[in-house]
Amino acid sequence: MLPLILTWIVSAISLIIITRLDVGVSVRSFDRALVAALVIGLVNAVLGPILGLLALPLTILSVGLFALVINALLFWLAAAIVSGFYLRNGFWSALIGSLLLSLSNAIIFWILGLLGIG
């Protein structure tokens, strides 16, 4: 249970960091970031595998690049669901935001791993 809660909090912190980078992603407050991180996780867990399977031929043809599009669409859907979580430039903000969320989560978990926490 603790790893799940840690992932949720790290994702919320990553969203706050991304909003400071002015890439078109904004979150009104930390509590909205927590809700957005939860919705992103749920959307990825429920719809991600289904869309990944349906888009498998396109993903293979694009050498895996279409998986980025699927992640962006799921990020965009989460922004549409959560009030206080906005994408200024639509799909492009979702694409950049989803990439930065993955990257910042990886960096934070790497640092936590070095500290013996993650």
C-alpha positions as CSV (number, residue, x, y, z in Angstrom):
1,M,0.0,0.0,0.0
2,L,2.8,2.4,0.8
3,P,4.4,2.2,-2.7
4,L,1.0,3.1,-4.2
5,I,0.7,6.1,-2.0
6,L,4.3,7.1,-2.6
7,T,3.7,6.9,-6.4
8,W,0.5,9.0,-6.1
9,I,2.3,11.8,-4.1
10,V,5.4,11.7,-6.4
11,S,3.1,12.1,-9.4
12,A,1.3,15.1,-7.8
13,I,4.7,16.7,-7.1
14,S,5.7,16.1,-10.7
15,L,2.5,17.8,-11.9
16,I,3.3,20.8,-9.8
17,I,6.9,20.9,-11.2
18,I,5.5,20.6,-14.7
19,T,3.2,23.6,-14.2
20,R,6.3,25.7,-13.3
21,L,7.9,24.9,-16.7
22,D,5.3,26.8,-18.7
23,V,4.6,24.1,-21.2
24,G,0.8,24.6,-21.3
25,V,-0.1,22.4,-18.3
26,S,-1.6,24.1,-15.2
27,V,-2.9,22.8,-11.9
28,R,-4.8,25.2,-9.6
29,S,-3.4,23.8,-6.3
30,F,-1.7,20.9,-4.7
31,D,-5.0,19.2,-3.8
32,R,-6.0,19.4,-7.4
33,A,-2.7,17.9,-8.4
34,L,-3.4,15.0,-6.0
35,V,-6.8,14.5,-7.7
36,A,-5.3,14.8,-11.1
37,A,-2.5,12.3,-10.3
38,L,-5.1,9.9,-9.0
39,V,-7.3,10.3,-12.2
40,I,-4.2,9.9,-14.4
41,G,-3.3,6.7,-12.6
42,L,-6.8,5.3,-12.9
43,V,-7.2,6.3,-16.5
44,N,-3.9,4.7,-17.4
45,A,-4.7,1.6,-15.4
46,V,-8.2,1.1,-17.0
47,L,-8.0,2.5,-20.5
48,G,-4.3,2.3,-21.1
49,P,-4.1,-1.5,-21.7
50,I,-7.2,-1.5,-23.8
51,L,-6.1,1.4,-26.1
52,G,-2.6,-0.1,-26.2
53,L,-4.0,-3.4,-27.5
54,L,-6.3,-1.8,-30.0
55,A,-3.5,0.5,-31.3
56,L,-0.9,-2.3,-31.4
57,P,-0.7,-2.4,-35.2
58,L,-0.1,1.4,-35.4
59,T,2.4,1.2,-32.5
60,I,4.3,-1.5,-34.4
61,L,4.2,0.4,-37.7
62,S,5.4,3.6,-36.0
63,V,8.2,1.7,-34.1
64,G,6.5,2.5,-30.8
65,L,5.9,6.2,-31.3
66,F,2.2,5.8,-31.3
67,A,2.4,4.8,-27.7
68,L,3.3,8.4,-27.0
69,V,0.1,9.5,-28.7
70,I,-1.9,7.1,-26.5
71,N,-0.3,8.5,-23.4
72,A,-1.0,12.0,-24.5
73,L,-4.7,11.2,-25.1
74,L,-5.0,9.6,-21.7
75,F,-3.4,12.7,-20.1
76,W,-5.8,14.9,-22.1
77,L,-8.7,12.8,-20.9
78,A,-7.6,13.2,-17.2
79,A,-7.4,17.0,-17.7
80,A,-10.9,17.0,-19.1
81,I,-12.2,15.1,-16.1
82,V,-10.5,17.0,-13.3
83,S,-11.5,20.6,-12.7
84,G,-8.5,22.8,-11.8
85,F,-6.3,20.8,-14.2
86,Y,-5.9,22.5,-17.5
87,L,-4.1,22.1,-20.8
88,R,-3.6,25.5,-22.5
89,N,-2.6,24.1,-26.0
90,G,-4.8,20.9,-26.1
91,F,-3.1,17.9,-27.5
92,W,0.4,19.4,-27.7
93,S,0.3,20.4,-24.0
94,A,-0.9,16.8,-23.3
95,L,1.9,15.3,-25.3
96,I,4.6,17.4,-23.6
97,G,3.0,17.1,-20.2
98,S,2.8,13.3,-20.4
99,L,6.4,13.1,-21.5
100,L,7.5,15.4,-18.7
101,L,5.4,13.6,-16.1
102,S,7.1,10.3,-17.0
103,L,10.5,11.9,-17.0
104,S,10.1,13.8,-13.7
105,N,8.6,10.7,-12.0
106,A,11.6,8.7,-13.1
107,I,14.0,11.3,-11.8
108,I,12.3,11.6,-8.5
109,F,12.1,7.8,-8.0
110,W,15.8,7.5,-8.9
111,I,16.6,10.1,-6.3
112,L,14.4,8.4,-3.7
113,G,16.1,5.1,-4.6
114,L,19.5,6.6,-4.0
115,L,18.2,7.8,-0.6
116,G,16.9,4.3,0.2
117,I,13.2,5.5,0.2
118,G,11.8,4.4,-3.1
